[in-house]
């Protein structure tokens, strides 16, 4: 096994030579560090950077974010996905402002108690902002430790999480926790990649278990497979004298608090004539007169646990929309739809 101090020294030396110049690395401000960590959950650095810059400019302090209108926050987040992050971000900013007088908690336990912050994010904030000795363990760290130390315990098991956390904290340079944590995360992201890492030029090659045993592609181990659900969305885009109808999603489902069009969801992909003959359509349109202006191609939209197959039926309505729309929908001017926060799927449709 690689000596603890040697491991830390090696990755820190690599980091000092190869680290990316990222805006959140040039601050010890816990609010900005928290903001970057939440944005980078489930998001690539390349995409997340522009959102970080937009948010930090629009809401330069936690108090600014706390005072913001939720609709504005969601609109600024639009296109980034996993919208519960934005909702929790806004709620937590309000909690910090109200309960902590706008000052970010310093202690790991207090940070962890905040909504939307898990063990990894709490450790990142505690170490990066306050130099607290808490090891970060994200997907990159799991991969580096599993390969270097030959750990075959599944990373998605409770035993695996305990084992990796214990090892990560053993390896942590207690005098330089922020530098160590950034180094191992960056090493996993840029060098010890999931697929085809450059093992021949790896500074840990001589002591890496996976490299020596030719198990790089086998580690880390996951025990669970995600079951993906197929869903079929038939969006009804209603038009009447320059107005259209949109629906705010409030149920416990995907895209909560975002806007989309009135929807008929079916258990399989329907052709146009099947939709217009369905009970759902007749219940929706009633006896109101209409004409089908167009029907879109099928848009495939992939989420972590779901595949959405969506079609958009553009309908010209002769009667006013008030007689047609469901109670949850609102009528807006067509030209104003870009003022509302919508899922990326709807954004793609509007762009075509």
Secondary structure, 3 states (H helix, E strand, C coil): CCCHHHHHHHHHHHHHHHCCCCHHHHCCCHHHHHHHHHHHCCCCHHHHHHHHHHHHHHCCCHHHHHHCCHHHHHHHHCCCCCCHHHHHHHHHHHHHHHHCCCCCCCCHHHHHCCCCCCHHHHHHHHHHHHCCCCCCCCHHHHHHHHHHHCCCCCCCCHHHHHHHHHHHHHHCCCCCHHHHHHHHHHHHHHCCCCCCCCHHHCCCHHHCHHHHCCCHHHCCCCCCCCCCEEEEEEEEEEEECCEEEEEECCCCCCCCCCEECEEEEECCCCCHHHHHHCHHHHHHHCCCCEEEEEECCCEEEECCCEEEEEEEEEEEECCCHHHCCCCCEEEEEHHHHHHCCECHHHHHHHHC
